[in-house]
Structure formats: C-alpha cells, structure tokens
Amino acid sequence: MQVVQSQLKAFLIDSGLVTETQVKKAEKEAERSKEKLADVLIKQGMVKQEDIIRLQAYILGIPFVNLEEENIPKEVLSIIPEPIAKKHNIVAFRKIGKNLEVAMLDPGDLQTIEFIKKKAGLKILPRLTSQESIKNVLKQYQKSLQAEFGELIEKEARIIPVPEEGQEEMAKEDLEKAAEELPIVKIVDTLLKHAILQKASDIHIEPLEKEVIVRYRIDGILHDAMVLPSQVQAGIVARIKVLANLKLDEHRLPQDGRFKIETEEYKISFRVSILPVYSGEKIVMRLLPEGSKGLTLEILGFRGEALERIHQNIKKANGMILVTGPTGSGKTTTLYAVMDILNTPEVNISTVEDPIEYRMPRINQTQVNPKIGLTFANGLRSLVRQDPDIIMVGEIRDTETASLAVNAALTGHLVLSTLHTNSAAASFVRLIDMKVEPFLISSTTNCVIAQRLVRLLHQDSKEKYKLSSDEIKSLGGQFNLDEILKILQREKVIGPKDSWGDITFFKPKPTVDCPDGYKGRIGIYEALEVTESIKQMIVARATSSEIELEARKEGMVTMLQDGFILAVEGRTSIEEILRVTKE
C-alpha cells in the first residue's frame, strides 16, 4: 500500500518538517538517482524514517505503533511463526479477546493478513510500524529460542547416552549412536542456530568438571551463552565431529574440520577446531558467512588519505601490500576487499590460504595442508609457476615464506599478504627479523595497512557528553592531543577553532536490545606508504618508532587518530578506541 508522493510532499511541508526549497532540491536528487523522494530526504538527514512512516499512517488512516522498546509476551509473539514474521515483516504484539493487533511494514499485504486470520482464528487489526520496530520484535524470537533450549535440556538430557561407571571414554560405536540421538541433534542444532541469529563470529564449547560452558564471541567480545550439564559433553563433541567428518575415537590429538549449514535465510560455513583439555575436548567453531555481497573498502571503514593511498598502490603492477594486526582484527577481510577490486578478466589471481575463509569467483584459491607438505612456502613456490599477475598469501609466518613473497614481488607480481605486528611501521622490523634484507624490503613494499576492529555505538541509545578538564589532562598524559586536534580539524569533523572542551563525544547507553550499548563493528586503520624517505630509513635499519614519526610527518593518520575521528562522529566511544589500540 503506497502513499502518493504528492500527498506525502504536501504533508511534509505542512507539518514543518522540511521547507519547500529543501523538497525541491531533494526532488532533483531523487530524479537523478532514480530513488523515492522520501528515501532521499532520509538519506540527507532532513527527516527521520519514523517521521515519514507516521505521516504515511496518518494519510492512510492506519494507527502507527513504535515497538522499538516493547517486550512482547511469548504467547502473543508465537501466534505468528518466526519464518512468516521474517519473510513478510509482520509481528503480533497485542491480543485482546478475539482481536489480534499486528505491526507490519505494508498494511496492504492482504494475502498475509488473510493467511494469519485463518491460521489464528482471530480478527486481525493491522498497524503500521518501522523497520527498527520489526527488528526489535524479531530478536525476541531469539530469546524464546534460549528458553526453548533450557526446556530441551531439562526434558531430554536424562536419555542422552553417557559413559558407564568406571569407563572414562565411550566406545566408537556408542559415540556414533550418541551423535545420532535426537536429543543431541536438537541441542547442537539449537546451539548453532542461536549463534547464527546472534551474529556470533565464534562459538566456544568448554568442558569443566561438572558442566559445559558455551560462549559466543559477538562484536569481538566473548559472552557466556549457556551452561549445559556435563553429561551432554561427549554427545555434543561426537555430533560436531560427525558434522565435520573428524575421527570419533581420537581424543588425544587436536583435530580440524569444516561443515556447512544452508537454509533459505543464510549459508554459513563452520570452521571447527577441537583441542584436548583436562576435562575433555574443547571445541571452537568460527562462523564464516558465504554468498554475502562483497565488502568495499569504504564499508570496512577506510576513508580520506588512507583510502587514496591504497587505491594508488593496488594499481601498481608489482610490489607488496601488507596488512598487519593481531588475530581477529579483520586483516583477511581487507585483503578480500582489495582482491574484489582487482578481480577483472584481464588478470590471473591466485591465493594460498589457511583456511580459505570466503570463496571468490574467478580466483584460484589453494588451501594449505601441512600434513601432506602443502605449506605456505610450498604453495607459493608452485603458484609462481601458474602465471599469476596477483598473488595473495594468507600469512607470512616464517623466513622461507617471507623470502619467496619478496622474490615474487621482485619478479613482476603484485603480492598481498598479512603479518602479525602491532603497527604498520613495525612490519619492516618484523621482516628484517625474518632475515629479509632491508634493501629488498624497501624496493618491494608499496604500502602497509595496520588495523583494529572497534565496536560501534548503538545509534538510538548513545549519550552525549563533553570531556572534563581532568579527562583532557589524563588523555594529554598518554597522547599528543595537539596533533590529534590538528587531524580532527584537517578532516573537518570539528571546527577550525574548536578545543578539546568544545567537542561532543558519546558514551554507550545499555538497552534491552544491546546490554552493553554497542552494535556492530568497523575498522580503524593506518596506511603507511613507502616513500623515498621511508625507503632510506628501512635500508638504514631505523626503528619502528622512527619510521612511524616520519610517516606521520608525511601525512599518515594513525589508528588512534582514525579512531578519534570515529568518536567525534558519534560512531564509537573514546573508551572503545583506547581498549583496542593499547598494545
């Protein structure tokens, strides 16, 4: 059910939300971009999405409801099954007698309304709502899922097979049987589904003496998800081993595997690592979404000079581009974004990775397998004979791989790879430690990117504040505030005369939806281009501090400074920036 644009335009002006001049400008942009007028006005920040929806509701004569902070009773929520709610953006939120009030994005979807009416046997009263309200209510299905998990354990854990008294481990036949038992299958399926819905990046299943702890890593932070009785541990491990095609009766050695879950809603690959610990076997599973749209450098958080430097250097026909940072800082994702830009029919791109995290079309990806002698070094040695234009090496871990990567860059290839260092400047010292000659490093390295991932503030609940004189003094004791202030002014996120006391920052405000006040992550970066002066310093074996100082003089924005830009923009907090940038 669409509102006529002319009606909406008149109501927007009459309501005082926008001026006629603003509407005319937005109309020109809408005509140019082929977008709706309302979408352009929202994008330009002239009106909020809720304002548009409220006006649409008024024009259509349908009540508007805001459910962003509402907690819907389980018995009402479950009237509309979760798959239907997700597919048709419709949720039940109130039941009075034989009347069921439903919130939806399109009250003109009469087919869905009629379906729910027949299924529930109730009179359906449609209400217009926002996308954020629908999202909030859909998350409450997840809470129901957790309650369902508790009920499942309570009802069915009693019939799960466990080792007999005096028996430390179950026999292989018993493990095979346990892995196929319905209670175990239900528990593992529920555990995986819950992690997917929570957008977890990792699942940790940790056996203790009397219980099993399940934790999810969400936005880089580990959270306790559930506690299971110890009797389910053997069955869960067996089930995951079956899914990942691992040895059921091997309990003394680490094992690695992989499996995939595919539904209409998502396609997730799970990378499984099993490690023997004192109380059993610990499982860590990395969740890798497949088939999702490629991320651009801009979406990942690159901006300004850093973005320009990367684009300039990936156009070069040879040399090395390195991405550095600790484990879990998003290095591989950045390399995939770069490869996505470079992936054209005119070039041959080959990779050697451990593991292959995302499948990319038209790129030849090789999985490292040390058990059969396929290491990074051996894989890279073979790749060079495959006539590649661009080579991606998942990680430079040792002297042999470093030497081969440098030689490949010298012989006309563009080499992309990662290193584990704390800053961009430290990568040169690391390569020298790997016995690579400084003159080779200086002549082959084009650009080094260092990065971290910071959590984003929940935009609907953050709190404004300004730094006190004591807080400014404390920060001044740790960082060069004058330099950071100049960067903020140069990037035009503050006024040319603003001081630290004038700048508005934001703090997280916990909500039911986001208990810690954060939602999602983005990268902070520094891009160090190897200029002539930096080359000379590398050859002279300068320290990483000296190289970084020279790079800053040449205009490099450090990760800390990039983080402060995000904090001033209200996208993250100072506390979060300090947390991820401390060494």
HELIX and SHEET records of a PDB file:
HELIX    1   1 GLN A    5  ASP A   14  1                                  10    
HELIX    2   2 GLU A   20  SER A   33  1                                  14    
HELIX    3   3 LEU A   37  LYS A   43  1                                   7    
HELIX    4   4 GLN A   49  LEU A   60  1                                  12    
HELIX    5   5 LYS A   74  LEU A   77  1                                   4    
HELIX    6   6 GLU A   82  HIS A   88  1                                   7    
HELIX    7   7 LEU A  110  ALA A  120  1                                  11    
HELIX    8   8 GLN A  131  GLU A  156  1                                  26    
HELIX    9   9 ALA A  157  ILE A  159  5                                   3    
HELIX   10  10 LYS A  172  GLU A  180  1                                   9    
HELIX   11  11 LEU A  182  LEU A  197  1                                  16    
HELIX   12  12 SER A  230  VAL A  232  5                                   3    
HELIX   13  13 GLN A  233  LEU A  243  1                                  11    
HELIX   14  14 LEU A  297  LEU A  300  1                                   4    
HELIX   15  15 GLY A  304  ILE A  314  1                                  11    
HELIX   16  16 LYS A  331  LEU A  342  1                                  12    
HELIX   17  17 PRO A  370  ILE A  372  5                                   3    
HELIX   18  18 PHE A  376  LEU A  383  1                                   8    
HELIX   19  19 VAL A  384  GLN A  386  5                                   3    
HELIX   20  20 THR A  399  LEU A  410  1                                  12    
HELIX   21  21 ALA A  426  ASP A  433  1                                   8    
HELIX   22  22 PRO A  438  THR A  444  1                                   7    
HELIX   23  23 SER A  469  GLY A  476  1                                   8    
HELIX   24  24 LEU A  481  ARG A  490  1                                  10    
HELIX   25  25 TRP A  500  ASP A  502  5                                   3    
HELIX   26  26 GLU A  532  VAL A  539  1                                   8    
HELIX   27  27 SER A  544  LYS A  553  1                                  10    
HELIX   28  28 MET A  559  VAL A  568  1                                  10    
HELIX   29  29 ILE A  574  THR A  581  1                                   8    
SHEET    1   A 3 ILE A  90  ILE A  96  0                                        
SHEET    2   A 3 ASN A  99  MET A 104 -1                                        
SHEET    3   A 3 LYS A 123  LEU A 128  1                                        
SHEET    1   B 6 ILE A 221  PRO A 229  0                                        
SHEET    2   B 6 GLU A 211  ILE A 218 -1                                        
SHEET    3   B 6 ASP A 202  PRO A 207 -1                                        
SHEET    4   B 6 GLY A 280  PRO A 289 -1                                        
SHEET    5   B 6 LYS A 267  VAL A 277 -1                                        
SHEET    6   B 6 GLN A 255  GLU A 262 -1                                        
SHEET    1   C 7 ILE A 363  GLN A 367  0                                        
SHEET    2   C 7 ILE A 349  GLU A 353  1                                        
SHEET    3   C 7 ILE A 390  VAL A 393  1                                        
SHEET    4   C 7 LEU A 414  LEU A 419  1                                        
SHEET    5   C 7 GLY A 319  THR A 324  1                                        
SHEET    6   C 7 THR A 445  LEU A 457  1                                        
SHEET    7   C 7 TYR A 518  GLU A 529 -1                                        
SHEET    1   D 2 GLU A 463  LYS A 466  0                                        
SHEET    2   D 2 THR A 504  LYS A 507 -1                                        
END                                                                             
